[in-house]
Amino acid sequence: LECHAGHGLTYDNVGPVAAIPTVAELNIGHFLVGEAIFVGFVEAVRRMRAAMDRAR
């Protein structure tokens, strides 16, 4: 059994969730698609990955 987290995750709140050691996967689709409209998909993913990596 794995713990997955998602729905409503943004650059501002993904860090504390990503820091939970028992969370195996984060689902962040809707926010990234919306953010990609403004900064491009590659940049939106890069920023989110950086926020997640800082927490782990």
N, C-alpha and C positions, 0 to 999 in steps of 0.2 A: 504494500500500500504506500503510495507517494502522496505528498501534499503539494498541490498546485495552487497558485494565487493569481488573481487577475481581477479585471473589471474595475475601471476607475483609476488605474495606475497612471501617474504622470511623472515628469521629471522631479517634481517637488516631493512626491510621496513614495517613490519606488525604492529609495535607499533603505528606510527602516524595514520594509517588507523583504527586500533582497537579503538583508542581514540576518533574517531568521534562518538558522542552520537547517531546519527540517523542511524548508520549502525547496522542492526539487525543480520546479518550473514556474516561470512567470508568463502570463498571457496578457499582452499589451497591444492588441491589434487596433482598436478603435482610436486611441489617442495618437498612435503613430501615423495612421492614415490622415487624420485631421492636421497634425503638425506638418506632415509632408507637403501639404498644400502651400505652406508658407516657406519652408526651408529646403524642400526636396526630400525624397524618401531616404537616400543614402545618409544625408546629414541628420535626419530625425533618428534613424537607427543608431548612428554613431554616438549621438548625444545620450540616448537612452542606455546604450551599452556602457558608456563611460560612467553614468550615474549608478548602474548596477554593479559595475566592477569596483567602484569606490567603496561600496557597502560590503563587498565580500572580501 
